[in-house]
Amino acid sequence: MTPSIRTFLLINLLLSVTLITSLAIIGNLVLSHKDIQRQLDTQLIHTAVSIQALLSIEMQENTLHTIRKNLILSRTKTDTPTPSSDNSDDNFFIEFQVWTPDNHLILASPGAPTTPFSEGASGLSNVTTGQKAWRVFTVSDTGLYTLMVAEHINYRQALENQITQDSIYIMLLSYPFLALLIWFIVGKALHILKRVAQEVSQRAPSYLEPFDLASVPAEIVPLVQALNNLFGRLRDAFEREKRFTGDAAHELKTPLAAISAQAQAALRGNNPNSEVLHKILEGVNRSNHVIQQLLTLSRMVPEATLQDFTPVKLSREVTDVAAMLAHEAIQKNIDLEFLSPDDNATINGNTTAIGILIRNLIDNAIRYTPKEGWIKIEIKETPKEIWLIVTDSGPGIPPELRERVFERFYRIVGNQSPGSGLGLGIVQQIARLHDAQVQLLTPENGAGLEVRVIFSK
C-alpha cells in the first residue's frame, strides 16, 4: 500500500491523544480518590463535632425519649424505597450511635445498627458490620458517652464511579471533534506540499526555473532545494544536447553535401563508374534523410515542449505538404488523392510540428507504396474529435508488429523500401505532445495500411 503522510499523522496523533488522555484520566482518578476521601472524612468529622456539640447540653430523660421517638418516626417514613435508591437505608449516608460507658445505646440514627460501629478507639477507621462496610469516626467524652459517626463506603465508591463515568463520557463525546480538528490541522499543514506538487505537475517540460523559497516552510526547504538543483542539472543537460544536435548536424551535412556534389559532377561526364556513383548518391541521400529525421526526433523528445499553440487548419497543412511531396509520388506513378469534406476542420497545435507529422505520414506512404499504387488522405470530423487518415496500397504492417514499428530504428525484416525507421516514432511523439492518438489499421479492402491520427477538440 502506498504510504500516506496524512494517514500516518492522523492515526498516530489520534492514538497518542487517546493514550495521553487515558493516562490523564487514570492519574486524575487516583488524585481524585485521595481528595474525595479526605473531603468526605472532613465532612464525617464535622458531623461528629456537630452532634457532640448537641450532646454537650444537659438533656433530661424525657428529651432523649422525644428524640428517639422522632428518629423512629423518621425511620418509618423512609422505609419505602425511593426511585433513586434500591435500599431505603442508603438514603442515610451518615449514621451515628451514642453509647454510655457501660455499652448502653442511648441514641442512634434510623439506619444505624444496634451493635457498635467500632471498638471505641478514637479516630477514623474502616469497619464491617453485617454485610455493610463503614467509614467510622469515633470520639469519646470521658465518663459520659462515646459517639460513633459512620458513612457507607459504597457511597464513596459510587461517587468515585460516577466521576469516572463522567470523565469517560466527556472523552468519548469530545473524541470526534478532536479527530476533526486534527484532520483539519494536518490538512492545512500538508497543503503546502499539495501546492508544490501542483506547481510541478502544471509546469511545462521546458520550464526549469527554480522554485521561490520565500513561502516554503522550513521543513520542506531541503526537498525544494533538491528539486531546484535537479532543474538546474536538467537545464544544463538540455542545453548541451541542443548544442550537440546543432554541431552534429553541421559537421555531418557539410561533408555529405561535398560528396554529393562531387558525385553529381562525375556523372555529368562519360564515366564508366556511373553505376557506382549512383549508389554513392543514394547512400548520401539516405544519410541526409536519416540526419534530418534524427534532428527532428531530437526536437520532439518527451522532455521538450511545443509552444506557440495556435489554431491549425488541417486541410491547408495537408495541401501544402502533399504539393511539396507530389513529385515523389509522380516518379512512382502513384495516385495521390486528398478528401476533405470539411475544409474548416481546425485543431489547436504547433504549426511546424503538425507539418512534420503530416510530412512523415505522406512520405512513409510514398516510400512503402509500390509503383502504380495509390494513397488516399482524408480528414473527418466528429462532434468531439478530428481524424487525419492516410491510407496506402503498400504491403501494410502485420498486427503483431504494429506496436514495435513506433520504436526508434525498427524496420520490418525483409522490407526493401528506403527509410530510417524513425518516421512513425516522430509521428507518435508529435501526437503525444498534442494529446492525440495514433492508430494503425487495415483498410476496408483488406490490403495496405491505414494510419489514423485522432485529435481531440
C-alpha positions in Angstrom: 0.0 0.0 0.0 1.3 3.5 -0.9 2.3 5.3 2.3 0.4 8.5 3.2 1.7 11.2 5.4 -1.8 12.3 6.2 -3.0 8.8 7.2 0.2 8.3 9.2 -0.2 11.6 11.1 -4.0 11.1 11.7 -3.7 7.6 13.0 -0.6 8.3 15.2 -1.9 11.6 16.6 -5.2 10.1 17.5 -3.5 7.1 19.1 -1.2 9.4 21.0 -4.1 11.7 22.2 -6.0 8.6 23.2 -3.1 7.2 25.2 -2.3 10.6 26.9 -6.0 11.3 27.6 -6.4 7.8 29.2 -3.3 8.3 31.3 -4.6 11.7 32.4 -7.9 10.3 33.4 -6.3 7.5 35.4 -4.0 10.0 37.1 -6.9 12.3 37.8 -8.9 9.5 39.3 -6.0 8.5 41.6 -5.6 12.0 42.8 -9.4 12.5 43.0 -9.7 9.4 45.1 -7.4 10.9 47.7 -9.1 14.3 47.6 -12.6 12.7 47.8 -11.6 10.5 50.8 -10.0 13.5 52.5 -13.1 15.7 51.9 -15.6 13.0 53.0 -13.5 12.3 56.1 -13.6 16.0 56.9 -17.3 16.0 56.4 -17.6 13.0 58.7 -15.6 14.7 61.4 -17.6 17.9 61.1 -20.8 15.9 61.5 -19.4 14.2 64.6 -18.4 17.6 66.1 -21.8 19.0 65.4 -23.5 16.0 67.2 -21.0 16.3 70.0 -21.9 19.9 70.5 -25.6 19.0 70.9 -24.8 16.2 73.3 -22.8 18.6 75.5 -26.0 20.2 76.5 -27.6 18.5 79.5 -30.6 16.5 78.4 -33.4 15.1 80.5 -34.6 11.6 80.0 -37.8 12.9 78.5 -35.8 14.9 76.0 -33.9 11.8 74.9 -37.2 9.9 74.7 -38.6 12.6 72.4 -35.5 12.4 70.1 -35.7 8.6 70.0 -39.4 8.8 69.1 -38.7 11.3 66.3 -35.9 9.2 64.9 -38.2 6.1 64.9 -40.8 8.1 63.0 -38.2 9.3 60.6 -37.1 5.6 60.0 -40.7 4.6 59.4 -41.2 7.3 56.8 -38.0 6.3 54.9 -38.7 2.6 54.8 -40.4 2.9 51.5 -37.7 2.8 48.7 -37.4 5.8 46.5 -36.9 5.8 42.7 -33.3 6.8 43.2 -32.4 4.1 45.7 -32.5 0.4 45.8 -32.3 0.3 49.6 -34.1 2.6 52.0 -31.2 2.5 54.3 -29.0 4.0 51.6 -31.0 7.3 51.9 -28.9 7.9 55.1 -25.3 8.1 54.0 -24.2 9.1 57.5 -25.3 7.2 60.6 -24.4 7.8 64.2 -24.5 6.0 67.6 -24.2 7.3 71.2 -23.1 4.7 73.8 -22.8 5.0 77.5 -19.6 3.8 79.2 -21.4 0.6 80.2 -22.2 -0.1 76.5 -25.8 1.0 76.6 -27.1 2.6 73.3 -28.9 5.7 74.3 -29.3 7.3 70.9 -28.8 6.3 67.2 -29.8 7.4 63.7 -32.5 5.4 61.8 -30.1 3.4 59.7 -27.6 2.6 62.4 -27.2 -1.0 63.6 -27.8 -2.0 67.2 -24.2 -3.1 67.6 -21.3 -0.6 68.0 -19.7 0.6 64.8 -16.2 0.3 66.4 -14.5 -1.0 69.4 -14.4 2.5 70.9 -10.9 3.7 69.8 -10.9 7.4 68.9 -10.2 8.4 65.3 -11.0 7.2 61.8 -11.3 3.5 60.9 -12.9 1.1 58.4 -15.2 -1.5 59.8 -17.7 -4.1 58.5 -20.9 -4.7 60.3 -23.1 -7.4 59.0 -22.8 -7.1 55.2 -22.1 -3.4 55.1 -18.7 -1.6 55.1 -18.5 1.7 57.0 -16.1 4.5 57.4 -16.3 5.4 61.1 -15.1 8.4 63.2 -15.2 7.7 66.9 -14.9 10.3 69.7 -15.2 9.7 73.4 -16.3 12.1 76.2 -14.6 10.6 79.2 -17.1 9.1 81.7 -20.2 10.3 79.8 -20.6 8.7 76.3 -18.9 7.5 73.2 -20.0 9.0 69.8 -19.6 7.0 66.7 -20.4 8.6 63.3 -20.3 6.3 60.2 -20.7 6.6 56.5 -21.4 3.9 53.9 -18.2 3.1 52.0 -20.3 2.1 49.0 -21.5 5.7 48.8 -17.9 6.8 48.4 -17.3 4.1 45.8 -20.5 5.2 43.9 -19.3 8.8 44.0 -15.9 7.8 42.5 -17.5 5.6 39.9 -19.8 8.5 38.8 -16.8 10.8 38.4 -15.0 8.1 36.4 -18.1 7.6 34.1 -18.4 11.4 33.6 -14.7 11.6 32.6 -15.1 8.7 30.1 -18.3 10.2 28.6 -16.6 13.6 28.2 -13.7 11.9 26.4 -15.9 9.9 24.1 -18.1 12.9 23.3 -15.1 15.1 22.6 -13.2 12.5 20.5 -15.0 13.1 17.2 -14.4 16.8 17.5 -10.8 16.2 18.4 -10.4 13.9 15.3 -12.0 16.5 13.1 -9.7 19.2 14.5 -6.6 17.1 14.0 -7.7 16.2 10.4 -8.2 19.9 9.6 -4.8 20.9 11.2 -2.9 18.1 9.3 -4.7 19.1 6.1 -3.6 22.7 6.5 0.0 21.6 7.3 0.1 19.4 4.2 -1.5 22.0 1.9 1.9 23.4 1.1 3.1 20.0 -0.2 0.0 19.8 -2.4 0.7 23.3 -3.7 4.3 22.4 -4.6 3.1 19.1 -6.3 0.5 21.0 -8.3 3.1 23.6 -9.4 5.4 20.8 -10.5 2.7 19.0 -12.4 1.5 22.1 -14.1 4.9 23.2 -15.3 5.7 22.9 -18.9 8.5 20.4 -19.5 10.9 23.1 -20.8 10.2 25.4 -17.9 13.1 24.6 -15.5 13.3 27.8 -13.4 13.8 27.2 -9.7 11.1 27.5 -7.1 10.8 30.6 -4.9 11.8 29.5 -1.4 10.3 32.6 0.3 6.9 31.0 1.0 8.2 27.4 1.6 8.1 26.1 5.2 11.5 25.3 6.7 10.7 21.6 7.0 10.5 21.1 3.2 13.1 23.6 2.1 15.7 20.7 1.6 13.2 19.0 -0.7 12.5 22.1 -2.8 16.2 22.9 -2.9 16.9 19.4 -4.2 14.2 20.0 -6.9 15.8 23.3 -7.8 19.2 21.5 -8.2 17.6 18.9 -10.4 16.0 21.5 -12.6 19.4 23.2 -12.9 21.1 19.9 -14.0 18.3 19.2 -16.5 18.5 22.7 -17.9 22.3 22.2 -18.4 21.8 18.8 -20.0 19.2 20.1 -22.4 21.5 23.0 -23.4 24.3 20.6 -24.0 22.0 18.3 -26.1 20.9 21.3 -28.2 24.4 22.4 -28.8 25.4 18.8 -29.7 22.5 18.4 -32.1 23.4 21.7 -33.9 27.1 20.9 -34.1 26.4 17.3 -35.3 24.1 18.5 -38.0 26.6 21.0 -39.3 29.5 18.6 -39.1 27.6 15.8 -40.9 25.8 17.7 -43.5 28.8 19.6 -44.8 30.9 16.5 -45.9 27.8 14.7 -47.2 26.9 17.7 -49.3 30.5 17.8 -50.7 30.4 14.1 -51.5 27.0 14.5 -53.3 28.4 17.5 -55.3 31.4 15.5 -56.4 29.4 12.5 -57.4 27.0 14.6 -59.4 29.9 16.3 -61.2 31.4 13.0 -62.1 28.1 11.8 -63.5 27.9 14.7 -66.0 30.8 13.2 -67.9 31.1 9.8 -69.7 32.1 8.0 -66.5 32.3 4.2 -66.7 31.7 4.0 -63.0 28.3 5.8 -63.2 26.5 2.9 -61.5 28.8 3.2 -58.5 28.3 6.9 -58.4 24.6 6.5 -58.4 24.8 4.1 -55.4 27.0 6.7 -53.7 24.4 9.4 -54.3 21.7 7.0 -53.0 23.7 6.4 -49.8 24.3 10.1 -49.4 20.7 10.9 -49.8 19.7 8.2 -47.3 22.2 9.6 -44.8 20.8 13.1 -45.3 17.3 11.7 -44.7 18.5 9.9 -41.5 20.2 13.0 -40.2 17.1 15.1 -40.9 14.9 12.6 -39.1 17.3 12.4 -36.1 17.3 16.2 -35.8 13.5 16.2 -36.0 13.2 13.5 -33.4 15.6 15.2 -31.0 13.3 18.3 -31.0 10.4 16.1 -30.2 11.8 14.3 -27.2 9.4 13.8 -24.2 11.3 16.3 -22.1 10.8 19.0 -24.7 7.6 21.0 -25.2 5.7 22.6 -28.0 4.9 26.3 -27.6 3.0 28.8 -29.6 -0.1 26.7 -30.0 -2.4 28.3 -32.4 -5.5 27.2 -34.5 -4.2 25.0 -37.3 -6.4 24.2 -40.3 -5.5 20.6 -41.2 -6.7 20.8 -44.9 -4.3 23.7 -45.6 -1.3 21.9 -44.0 -2.1 18.7 -45.9 -2.4 20.5 -49.2 0.9 22.3 -48.7 2.8 19.1 -47.7 1.1 17.0 -50.4 2.1 19.6 -53.0 5.7 19.5 -51.8 5.9 15.7 -52.0 3.8 15.3 -55.1 6.9 14.9 -57.4 8.0 11.8 -55.5 4.6 10.2 -56.0 4.7 11.2 -59.7 8.0 9.5 -60.1 6.5 6.2 -58.9 3.2 6.9 -60.8 1.2 6.8 -57.5 -2.3 8.2 -57.5 -2.3 10.7 -54.6 -5.8 11.7 -53.5 -6.9 14.1 -50.8 -10.5 14.2 -49.5 -11.6 16.8 -47.0 -15.4 17.3 -46.9 -15.0 19.9 -44.2 -12.2 22.4 -45.0 -12.7 24.2 -41.7 -11.5 21.3 -39.5 -9.2 23.1 -37.1 -7.1 21.8 -34.2 -5.1 23.7 -31.6 -1.4 22.9 -32.1 2.0 23.9 -33.2 2.0 24.6 -37.0 5.6 23.4 -37.5 5.1 20.1 -35.6 1.8 19.4 -37.4 3.5 19.9 -40.7 6.3 17.5 -39.7 3.7 14.9 -38.7 1.8 15.2 -42.0 5.1 15.1 -44.0 6.2 11.9 -42.3 2.8 10.2 -42.8 2.7 11.1 -46.5 6.5 10.4 -47.0 6.2 7.0 -45.4 3.1 6.2 -47.6 5.0 7.1 -50.8 8.1 5.1 -49.8 6.2 1.9 -49.0 3.6 2.1 -51.7 4.7 0.2 -54.9 4.6 1.8 -58.4 1.2 2.2 -59.9 -0.3 2.2 -56.4 -2.5 4.7 -54.6 -2.5 6.9 -51.5 -5.7 8.5 -50.0 -5.6 11.3 -47.4 -8.8 12.1 -45.6 -10.0 14.5 -42.9 -13.1 13.6 -40.9 -14.7 15.5 -38.1 -17.0 14.2 -35.3 -18.6 16.2 -32.5 -15.6 15.5 -30.2 -12.7 14.5 -32.5 -10.9 15.3 -35.8 -9.4 12.4 -37.7 -6.5 12.6 -40.1 -6.4 9.4 -42.1 -3.6 8.3 -44.5 -4.3 5.1 -46.4 -2.0 3.4 -48.9 -1.9 0.3 -51.0 1.5 -0.9 -49.8 2.4 -4.1 -48.0 0.9 -3.0 -44.7 2.1 -3.9 -41.2 1.2 -7.2 -39.5 -1.0 -6.7 -36.4 1.6 -8.3 -34.1 4.2 -5.7 -35.2 2.1 -2.5 -35.0 3.4 -1.6 -31.6 7.1 -2.2 -32.4 7.1 0.0 -35.6 7.0 3.0 -33.3 10.4 2.1 -31.8 13.4 4.0 -33.0 15.2 2.5 -36.0 12.9 -0.5 -36.0 12.3 -1.9 -39.5 10.3 -4.9 -40.5 12.5 -7.8 -41.7 12.5 -8.1 -45.5 11.3 -4.6 -46.2 13.4 -3.3 -49.1 11.9 0.2 -49.2 14.3 3.1 -48.3 13.9 4.6 -44.8 15.4 5.1 -41.4 12.8 3.5 -39.1 12.1 6.9 -37.4 9.1 8.2 -39.3 6.3 6.6 -37.2 8.2 7.3 -34.0 8.3 11.0 -34.8 4.6 10.9 -35.7 3.7 9.3 -32.4 5.8 11.7 -30.4 4.2 14.8 -32.0 0.8 13.2 -31.5 1.5 12.8 -27.8 2.6 16.4 -27.5 -0.8 17.3 -28.9 -2.8 14.8 -26.7 -3.7 12.9 -29.9 -3.7 9.1 -30.6 -2.1 7.2 -33.5 -3.8 4.0 -34.7 -2.5 1.6 -37.3 -5.4 -0.3 -39.0 -6.1 -2.4 -42.0 -8.1 -0.7 -44.8 -11.6 -2.0 -45.6 -10.3 -3.7 -48.7 -8.0 -5.8 -46.6 -4.7 -4.7 -48.2 -2.3 -1.9 -47.4 -2.1 0.3 -44.2 -4.4 2.9 -42.7 -2.8 5.4 -40.3 -5.3 7.3 -38.3 -4.4 10.3 -36.1 -7.2 11.3 -33.7 -7.1 14.8 -32.3 -9.5 15.9 -29.5 -11.4 19.1 -29.9 
